[in-house]
Amino acid sequence: MSETAPAREAWGSRIGLILAMAGNAVGLGNFLRFPRQAVENGGGTFMIPYFIAFLLVGIPLMWIEWGVGRHGGQRGHGSIPGMFESIWKHPVAKYLGVLGLFMPVVVLIYYCYIESWTLAWTWFSLTGATQGLDTEGMRAFFGSYVGLDNGTVHGAWVPFVFFFITIVINFWVVSKGLTAGIERLAKIGMPVLFIFAAILVVRVLTLGSHDVMVDGVVQQSSPVDGLNFMYTPVWSALASPKVWLAATGQIFFTLSVGMGSLQAYASYLTKKDDLVLSGVATAATNETAEVVLGGSLAIPAVVTFFGVAGAVAIAKGGSFDLGFIAMPLVFNQLPGGAVMATLAGVMWFGLLFFAGITSSVAMATPALSFIEENFGWSRKRTAWLLGTIAVLLGMCHLIWYTSGFLDEWDYWAGTFGLVVLALVETILFVWVMGPDRMWDELHEGAAMRIPRFFKFVMTYITPVFLLVMMAWWTVQDAIPTLLMEGKPAAEHPARWASRAVMLGILVLQLWLIKTAWQRRVRDGKVVA
Amino acid sequence: MNPLALAFMAGAWIFVLGLTLWSFRKLMKPEPSHEPLPPPGSIP
């Protein structure tokens, strides 16, 4: 087969590229998921498997995805189906690539819904809506927002408005194009995110001691207790496979690998562009946001005002409880009264919003490129079409959030699917292309040589790590999740509907791939 | 702070901040510029 590669857009600057890539990686998980994972999986000792997974899976996958993306982009493909076919000249390759369209679209839709919460809570912080609420009041406030049928605090229309605004902002940014939209957003959003986070970290770590009631006894608690709680090592955790898999999973989520969005961004690179050092810089920026900033915010702040036991109790409902219930409670108790509560709330939810939007615009890119390149639609028209679909399908999440509709998408596309795509792309890029060609491809235009040890890691260790992870997750989680074990019978209809919608998206995308390739052959872009 | 917790936190911070600073310092380094040589015979 021979292909012609049309001219494509390019990144305006190297710093713009790295900020956009890092923006893609830095998301809500850096500030909400990481601290919980560390606390639940051995505290300080969690950092050992975490950094080992970073070196053996995270960084290698980062290079692989940049390599897959640039290789495909050079041949005119901005999304995974074409990228896979450019590596593996087999009719099945493009259909395997559906994973790289399916995951970002599915995750984008529910991620935008979560992102809309951060926008809503920024507004609530500004208007003082959460000030003066106690723990139960804050729970009711959150519950009323996500459970539309329980409109004790919010009218049911409120979440729809914030969701709609979030989608409009997202697709307005992507409709502007690579440099005027995505790159500009990253150049504004990432510095704002880091500045807000740094200010909050300084404020949290200088809070001093506060009285906390523990079992009827008043005790002193401070941010240092929170850091102790988070980093005190539990050595026995190192012997637990669950901890190692949790660490690898966290590296996966935090670096946004296995999604299809990094490859879409990398497709705009040229042969002269470095991807080795840029990949490391992107991963390192994300790690700084996660370990230094994310690790020093929620847990130390909540422990200071509620003690370790209180923090555990508040966060028992998950990361969202930590971010949307516990943190506003902390802000209400900061010295400085209503002004400080407003400022801290705006900064916290503002930084979460920027963390979210710089990731969600990246998730929109693969589908956008696919339609644009294969069906000749303009970027603006494609963006608004996808935005409309996101609004319509997103409604399901708003309506059935409390029935587990979102959980199904989050598990199959946002968790399990990531490992599947990462494994498939690693096999194609390393084994089908061949380790030597892969190595040469990565070093085209590179500003530094990758230590040779990583060639062995990428060829053998990374795929084995991914295989083990997939097998473990299949046995531990995928089968029980598929069978809906432990889920209330009342949720089953919504969960089945959720799966049916996902299946519909998958089938539609497979059909689009088939149609696109028929058009390519017809237009002479692919000669069979 | 518990010394072991402090050691783990410091180690994690040093690793990620070090990697970030190292990579950005290397990235920001301007490419070596190659000044054109003077024409042959122009140097006495």
Interface residues (C-beta under 8 A of the other chain):
Chain A: R14 I18 G43 G44 T45 M47 F51 V224 L227 N228 M230 Y231 T232 P233 L277 S278 V280 A281 A284 T285 E287 T288 E290 V291 V292 G295 A447 M448
Chain B: M1 N2 L4 A5 L6 A7 F8 M9 G11 A12 W13 F15 V16 L17 L19 T20 W22 S23 F24 K26 L27
